[in-house]
Amino acid sequence: MSVWFTTVYALLACAGAMVLVRMWLGPSMLDRAVALDALLSIAVAAIGTLAAQRETPFFLPVLLVLAFLGFTGSVSIARFISVQDRKAGPGEDGKSGTREHG
């Protein structure tokens, strides 16, 4: 049974490393926000695996709190980005791209 948990931890570590690279190289704030959410999900999976390995429900409240914080953080970041996009307007610099005459 230990081989299975070792394999799961190794896969979670690889996934975490790839997400950290995406967070570091992400060209936009949205890429970094998605990477942060994915990293939190990987942490929740690692803690859940630890709880299964030790056969104890001690970590379950921690998992619930982390999942709630991850969801709340994702919604907050998405709302912040949508507000920033609304302020900027349709164009990159806030201009609509049409020329006004007169």
C-alpha positions in Angstrom: 0.0 0.0 0.0 2.9 2.3 0.6 3.9 2.2 -3.1 0.5 3.7 -4.0 0.8 6.6 -1.7 4.4 7.3 -2.8 3.2 7.3 -6.4 0.4 9.7 -5.6 2.7 12.0 -3.7 5.2 12.0 -6.6 2.4 12.8 -9.1 1.1 15.6 -6.9 4.7 17.0 -6.6 5.1 17.0 -10.4 1.7 18.7 -10.8 2.7 21.3 -8.2 6.0 22.0 -10.0 4.2 22.5 -13.3 1.6 24.8 -11.7 4.4 26.8 -10.1 6.1 27.2 -13.5 2.8 28.4 -14.9 2.4 30.8 -12.0 5.9 32.2 -12.6 5.7 32.5 -16.4 2.0 33.3 -16.8 1.7 36.3 -19.1 -1.5 37.6 -17.5 -2.9 38.0 -14.1 -5.7 35.6 -14.9 -3.2 32.9 -15.7 -1.6 33.4 -12.4 -4.9 33.3 -10.6 -5.9 30.0 -12.2 -2.5 28.6 -11.3 -2.9 29.7 -7.7 -6.3 28.0 -7.6 -4.8 24.8 -9.1 -2.0 24.9 -6.6 -4.5 25.1 -3.7 -6.4 22.2 -5.2 -3.2 20.2 -5.3 -2.5 21.0 -1.7 -6.0 19.9 -0.8 -5.4 16.6 -2.7 -2.1 16.1 -0.9 -3.7 16.7 2.5 -6.5 14.3 1.6 -4.0 11.7 0.6 -2.2 12.2 3.9 -5.5 11.7 5.8 -6.2 8.5 3.8 -2.7 7.2 4.5 -2.9 7.8 8.2 -6.5 6.7 8.3 -7.6 9.6 10.5 -10.4 12.2 10.0 -8.3 14.9 11.7 -7.5 16.7 8.5 -11.1 16.9 7.1 -12.0 20.2 8.7 -8.7 21.7 7.3 -9.7 20.4 3.9 -13.1 22.1 4.1 -11.6 25.4 5.1 -9.0 25.3 2.3 -11.6 24.4 -0.3 -13.8 27.2 0.9 -10.9 29.7 0.8 -9.9 28.5 -2.6 -13.4 29.0 -4.0 -13.8 32.4 -2.4 -10.5 33.5 -3.6 -11.2 32.4 -7.2 -14.5 34.2 -7.2 -13.0 37.4 -5.8 -10.2 37.4 -8.3 -12.6 36.8 -11.2 -14.8 39.6 -10.0 -11.8 42.0 -9.7 -10.7 41.1 -13.2 -14.2 41.7 -14.6 -14.4 45.1 -12.9 -11.0 46.0 -14.4 -12.1 44.9 -17.8 -15.3 47.0 -17.5 -13.3 50.1 -16.6 -10.9 49.6 -19.6 -13.7 49.3 -22.1 -13.7 47.4 -25.4 -10.2 48.4 -26.5 -6.9 47.9 -24.8 -6.6 51.6 -23.8 -10.3 52.2 -23.1 -11.1 53.5 -26.5 -13.7 51.9 -28.7 -11.7 52.0 -31.8 -14.2 54.2 -33.7 -13.4 57.6 -34.9 -15.8 60.4 -33.8 -16.4 63.2 -36.3 -17.1 66.7 -35.2 
